[in-house]
Amino acid sequence: MSKEAMVLSRSSSDAPPAVQEWLHLALSAPVRRRALRYVLIVGAILITINHGDALLHGDVSTGRLIRIGLTLLVPYLVSTFSSVAAMLEAQRPKGE
């Protein structure tokens, strides 16, 4: 069973159809690949801006690593949310 199928069967069996569709799109391979590309590019830029000095000086505490992880999460989530929104908009009949 794929990761997507496991998550969907576990978490969305009682969810409304709109949530199930959103999760299905968000966990699809094209959306995940696009989000990971943005993480690599935008995440690296954000880490350099926000944590570059500290990393160059060896300040790599647990707190800093958590903040770096959150820094990487932001472009992933933005890309995922915008991709799913665009896909749902494209599926909507014209004029609605």
mmCIF file of the C-alpha atoms, coordinates in Angstrom:
data_MODEL
# 
_entry.id   MODEL 
# 
loop_
_atom_site.group_PDB 
_atom_site.id 
_atom_site.type_symbol 
_atom_site.label_atom_id 
_atom_site.label_alt_id 
_atom_site.label_comp_id 
_atom_site.label_asym_id 
_atom_site.label_entity_id 
_atom_site.label_seq_id 
_atom_site.pdbx_PDB_ins_code 
_atom_site.Cartn_x 
_atom_site.Cartn_y 
_atom_site.Cartn_z 
_atom_site.occupancy 
_atom_site.B_iso_or_equiv 
_atom_site.pdbx_formal_charge 
_atom_site.auth_seq_id 
_atom_site.auth_comp_id 
_atom_site.auth_asym_id 
_atom_site.auth_atom_id 
_atom_site.pdbx_PDB_model_num 
ATOM 1  C CA . MET A 1 1  ? 0.000   0.000  0.000   1.00 0.00 ? 1  MET A CA 1 
ATOM 2  C CA . SER A 1 2  ? 1.392   3.430  -0.928  1.00 0.00 ? 2  SER A CA 1 
ATOM 3  C CA . LYS A 1 3  ? 2.039   6.116  1.661   1.00 0.00 ? 3  LYS A CA 1 
ATOM 4  C CA . GLU A 1 4  ? -0.733  8.200  0.117   1.00 0.00 ? 4  GLU A CA 1 
ATOM 5  C CA . ALA A 1 5  ? -3.224  5.349  0.357   1.00 0.00 ? 5  ALA A CA 1 
ATOM 6  C CA . MET A 1 6  ? -2.274  4.620  3.981   1.00 0.00 ? 6  MET A CA 1 
ATOM 7  C CA . VAL A 1 7  ? -2.725  8.251  5.009   1.00 0.00 ? 7  VAL A CA 1 
ATOM 8  C CA . LEU A 1 8  ? -6.007  8.548  3.156   1.00 0.00 ? 8  LEU A CA 1 
ATOM 9  C CA . SER A 1 9  ? -7.444  5.302  4.530   1.00 0.00 ? 9  SER A CA 1 
ATOM 10 C CA . ARG A 1 10 ? -6.386  6.142  8.072   1.00 0.00 ? 10 ARG A CA 1 
ATOM 11 C CA . SER A 1 11 ? -7.241  9.827  8.352   1.00 0.00 ? 11 SER A CA 1 
ATOM 12 C CA . SER A 1 12 ? -9.943  10.645 5.846   1.00 0.00 ? 12 SER A CA 1 
ATOM 13 C CA . SER A 1 13 ? -12.392 7.766  6.007   1.00 0.00 ? 13 SER A CA 1 
ATOM 14 C CA . ASP A 1 14 ? -14.709 9.933  8.112   1.00 0.00 ? 14 ASP A CA 1 
ATOM 15 C CA . ALA A 1 15 ? -13.706 13.209 6.482   1.00 0.00 ? 15 ALA A CA 1 
ATOM 16 C CA . PRO A 1 16 ? -16.046 15.116 4.170   1.00 0.00 ? 16 PRO A CA 1 
ATOM 17 C CA . PRO A 1 17 ? -15.540 14.499 0.428   1.00 0.00 ? 17 PRO A CA 1 
ATOM 18 C CA . ALA A 1 18 ? -13.983 17.946 -0.071  1.00 0.00 ? 18 ALA A CA 1 
ATOM 19 C CA . VAL A 1 19 ? -11.314 17.165 2.537   1.00 0.00 ? 19 VAL A CA 1 
ATOM 20 C CA . GLN A 1 20 ? -10.681 13.756 0.980   1.00 0.00 ? 20 GLN A CA 1 
ATOM 21 C CA . GLU A 1 21 ? -10.220 15.350 -2.439  1.00 0.00 ? 21 GLU A CA 1 
ATOM 22 C CA . TRP A 1 22 ? -7.902  18.023 -0.993  1.00 0.00 ? 22 TRP A CA 1 
ATOM 23 C CA . LEU A 1 23 ? -5.758  15.381 0.733   1.00 0.00 ? 23 LEU A CA 1 
ATOM 24 C CA . HIS A 1 24 ? -5.685  13.234 -2.388  1.00 0.00 ? 24 HIS A CA 1 
ATOM 25 C CA . LEU A 1 25 ? -4.369  16.171 -4.432  1.00 0.00 ? 25 LEU A CA 1 
ATOM 26 C CA . ALA A 1 26 ? -1.944  17.371 -1.733  1.00 0.00 ? 26 ALA A CA 1 
ATOM 27 C CA . LEU A 1 27 ? -0.391  13.912 -1.409  1.00 0.00 ? 27 LEU A CA 1 
ATOM 28 C CA . SER A 1 28 ? -0.156  13.278 -5.153  1.00 0.00 ? 28 SER A CA 1 
ATOM 29 C CA . ALA A 1 29 ? 3.307   12.778 -6.597  1.00 0.00 ? 29 ALA A CA 1 
ATOM 30 C CA . PRO A 1 30 ? 3.326   15.877 -8.859  1.00 0.00 ? 30 PRO A CA 1 
ATOM 31 C CA . VAL A 1 31 ? 2.350   18.192 -5.993  1.00 0.00 ? 31 VAL A CA 1 
ATOM 32 C CA . ARG A 1 32 ? 4.930   16.655 -3.641  1.00 0.00 ? 32 ARG A CA 1 
ATOM 33 C CA . ARG A 1 33 ? 7.677   16.880 -6.301  1.00 0.00 ? 33 ARG A CA 1 
ATOM 34 C CA . ARG A 1 34 ? 6.878   20.528 -7.016  1.00 0.00 ? 34 ARG A CA 1 
ATOM 35 C CA . ALA A 1 35 ? 6.860   21.364 -3.298  1.00 0.00 ? 35 ALA A CA 1 
ATOM 36 C CA . LEU A 1 36 ? 10.215  19.628 -2.773  1.00 0.00 ? 36 LEU A CA 1 
ATOM 37 C CA . ARG A 1 37 ? 11.753  21.630 -5.628  1.00 0.00 ? 37 ARG A CA 1 
ATOM 38 C CA . TYR A 1 38 ? 10.601  24.827 -3.926  1.00 0.00 ? 38 TYR A CA 1 
ATOM 39 C CA . VAL A 1 39 ? 11.991  23.634 -0.606  1.00 0.00 ? 39 VAL A CA 1 
ATOM 40 C CA . LEU A 1 40 ? 15.406  23.120 -2.181  1.00 0.00 ? 40 LEU A CA 1 
ATOM 41 C CA . ILE A 1 41 ? 15.500  26.540 -3.821  1.00 0.00 ? 41 ILE A CA 1 
ATOM 42 C CA . VAL A 1 42 ? 13.470  28.844 -1.568  1.00 0.00 ? 42 VAL A CA 1 
ATOM 43 C CA . GLY A 1 43 ? 14.396  26.961 1.608   1.00 0.00 ? 43 GLY A CA 1 
ATOM 44 C CA . ALA A 1 44 ? 18.121  27.330 0.908   1.00 0.00 ? 44 ALA A CA 1 
ATOM 45 C CA . ILE A 1 45 ? 17.674  31.061 0.335   1.00 0.00 ? 45 ILE A CA 1 
ATOM 46 C CA . LEU A 1 46 ? 15.629  31.489 3.526   1.00 0.00 ? 46 LEU A CA 1 
ATOM 47 C CA . ILE A 1 47 ? 18.116  29.476 5.599   1.00 0.00 ? 47 ILE A CA 1 
ATOM 48 C CA . THR A 1 48 ? 20.972  31.582 4.267   1.00 0.00 ? 48 THR A CA 1 
ATOM 49 C CA . ILE A 1 49 ? 19.139  34.820 5.073   1.00 0.00 ? 49 ILE A CA 1 
ATOM 50 C CA . ASN A 1 50 ? 17.773  33.794 8.462   1.00 0.00 ? 50 ASN A CA 1 
ATOM 51 C CA . HIS A 1 51 ? 20.468  31.468 9.816   1.00 0.00 ? 51 HIS A CA 1 
ATOM 52 C CA . GLY A 1 52 ? 23.572  31.995 7.675   1.00 0.00 ? 52 GLY A CA 1 
ATOM 53 C CA . ASP A 1 53 ? 25.599  33.994 10.221  1.00 0.00 ? 53 ASP A CA 1 
ATOM 54 C CA . ALA A 1 54 ? 24.838  31.592 13.043  1.00 0.00 ? 54 ALA A CA 1 
ATOM 55 C CA . LEU A 1 55 ? 25.714  28.566 10.907  1.00 0.00 ? 55 LEU A CA 1 
ATOM 56 C CA . LEU A 1 56 ? 29.003  30.143 9.837   1.00 0.00 ? 56 LEU A CA 1 
ATOM 57 C CA . HIS A 1 57 ? 29.862  30.703 13.509  1.00 0.00 ? 57 HIS A CA 1 
ATOM 58 C CA . GLY A 1 58 ? 28.992  27.128 14.459  1.00 0.00 ? 58 GLY A CA 1 
ATOM 59 C CA . ASP A 1 59 ? 25.823  27.962 16.399  1.00 0.00 ? 59 ASP A CA 1 
ATOM 60 C CA . VAL A 1 60 ? 23.934  24.769 15.577  1.00 0.00 ? 60 VAL A CA 1 
ATOM 61 C CA . SER A 1 61 ? 21.821  24.187 18.671  1.00 0.00 ? 61 SER A CA 1 
ATOM 62 C CA . THR A 1 62 ? 18.742  22.022 18.830  1.00 0.00 ? 62 THR A CA 1 
ATOM 63 C CA . GLY A 1 63 ? 16.593  25.157 18.844  1.00 0.00 ? 63 GLY A CA 1 
ATOM 64 C CA . ARG A 1 64 ? 18.325  26.412 15.710  1.00 0.00 ? 64 ARG A CA 1 
ATOM 65 C CA . LEU A 1 65 ? 17.783  23.068 13.949  1.00 0.00 ? 65 LEU A CA 1 
ATOM 66 C CA . ILE A 1 66 ? 14.082  23.187 14.834  1.00 0.00 ? 66 ILE A CA 1 
ATOM 67 C CA . ARG A 1 67 ? 13.833  26.730 13.432  1.00 0.00 ? 67 ARG A CA 1 
ATOM 68 C CA . ILE A 1 68 ? 15.637  25.597 10.264  1.00 0.00 ? 68 ILE A CA 1 
ATOM 69 C CA . GLY A 1 69 ? 13.137  22.743 9.917   1.00 0.00 ? 69 GLY A CA 1 
ATOM 70 C CA . LEU A 1 70 ? 10.264  25.196 10.268  1.00 0.00 ? 70 LEU A CA 1 
ATOM 71 C CA . THR A 1 71 ? 11.952  27.476 7.725   1.00 0.00 ? 71 THR A CA 1 
ATOM 72 C CA . LEU A 1 72 ? 11.932  24.565 5.252   1.00 0.00 ? 72 LEU A CA 1 
ATOM 73 C CA . LEU A 1 73 ? 8.324   23.700 6.067   1.00 0.00 ? 73 LEU A CA 1 
ATOM 74 C CA . VAL A 1 74 ? 7.033   27.121 4.987   1.00 0.00 ? 74 VAL A CA 1 
ATOM 75 C CA . PRO A 1 75 ? 7.852   26.892 1.237   1.00 0.00 ? 75 PRO A CA 1 
ATOM 76 C CA . TYR A 1 76 ? 6.649   23.265 1.202   1.00 0.00 ? 76 TYR A CA 1 
ATOM 77 C CA . LEU A 1 77 ? 3.277   24.241 2.644   1.00 0.00 ? 77 LEU A CA 1 
ATOM 78 C CA . VAL A 1 78 ? 2.905   27.356 0.484   1.00 0.00 ? 78 VAL A CA 1 
ATOM 79 C CA . SER A 1 79 ? 3.644   25.353 -2.660  1.00 0.00 ? 79 SER A CA 1 
ATOM 80 C CA . THR A 1 80 ? 1.293   22.537 -1.651  1.00 0.00 ? 80 THR A CA 1 
ATOM 81 C CA . PHE A 1 81 ? -1.593  24.839 -0.733  1.00 0.00 ? 81 PHE A CA 1 
ATOM 82 C CA . SER A 1 82 ? -1.236  26.923 -3.900  1.00 0.00 ? 82 SER A CA 1 
ATOM 83 C CA . SER A 1 83 ? -0.907  23.844 -6.143  1.00 0.00 ? 83 SER A CA 1 
ATOM 84 C CA . VAL A 1 84 ? -4.011  22.217 -4.685  1.00 0.00 ? 84 VAL A CA 1 
ATOM 85 C CA . ALA A 1 85 ? -5.952  25.480 -4.922  1.00 0.00 ? 85 ALA A CA 1 
ATOM 86 C CA . ALA A 1 86 ? -4.977  25.859 -8.595  1.00 0.00 ? 86 ALA A CA 1 
ATOM 87 C CA . MET A 1 87 ? -5.924  22.249 -9.351  1.00 0.00 ? 87 MET A CA 1 
ATOM 88 C CA . LEU A 1 88 ? -9.310  22.642 -7.659  1.00 0.00 ? 88 LEU A CA 1 
ATOM 89 C CA . GLU A 1 89 ? -9.909  25.922 -9.493  1.00 0.00 ? 89 GLU A CA 1 
ATOM 90 C CA . ALA A 1 90 ? -9.098  24.257 -12.833 1.00 0.00 ? 90 ALA A CA 1 
ATOM 91 C CA . GLN A 1 91 ? -11.627 21.476 -12.091 1.00 0.00 ? 91 GLN A CA 1 
ATOM 92 C CA . ARG A 1 92 ? -14.415 23.964 -11.315 1.00 0.00 ? 92 ARG A CA 1 
ATOM 93 C CA . PRO A 1 93 ? -16.841 24.614 -14.182 1.00 0.00 ? 93 PRO A CA 1 
ATOM 94 C CA . LYS A 1 94 ? -16.450 28.029 -15.810 1.00 0.00 ? 94 LYS A CA 1 
ATOM 95 C CA . GLY A 1 95 ? -18.765 30.691 -14.444 1.00 0.00 ? 95 GLY A CA 1 
ATOM 96 C CA . GLU A 1 96 ? -18.955 29.438 -10.860 1.00 0.00 ? 96 GLU A CA 1 
# 
